[in-house]
Amino acid sequence: MSEKLLRELTVEILKKRFSKEYKDVKTNPDGNPDFLLSNHGLVVAAVQVESANTISDQKADKWKELTQDGSKLIIMVPKDEKMRTMEILWNKGLADKVSVGTYEIVIKLP
């Protein structure tokens, strides 16, 4: 499975999951962040899905921009990349402004 396809699939699954908690889940046309979570017309959080190849110090600068408006930023990363992502967030002074979630593909055969 290509990294792009996995990312798109993850975005769609997350949108469905978040739609249970938020009244409005809007895809962001420019893709940065991937989608916005709103309640009663107020943007509560932005969600950005990253892959192992897109997590970097330069990307953290874009994450910092997304926190400027005061809304919560949720970054979803591959499970094996959470520690590296947290280290980057600490180094950039963003650890208290960003929530990090993880995703992975799990297949269990009988």
Buried (B, 14 or more C-beta within 10 A) or exposed (E): EEEEEBBEBBBEEBBEEBEEEBEBBEEEEEEEBBBBBBEEEEBBBBBBBBBEEBBEEEBBEEBBEBBEEEBBBBBBBBEEBBEBBBEBBEEBEBBEBBEBEEBEEEEEEE
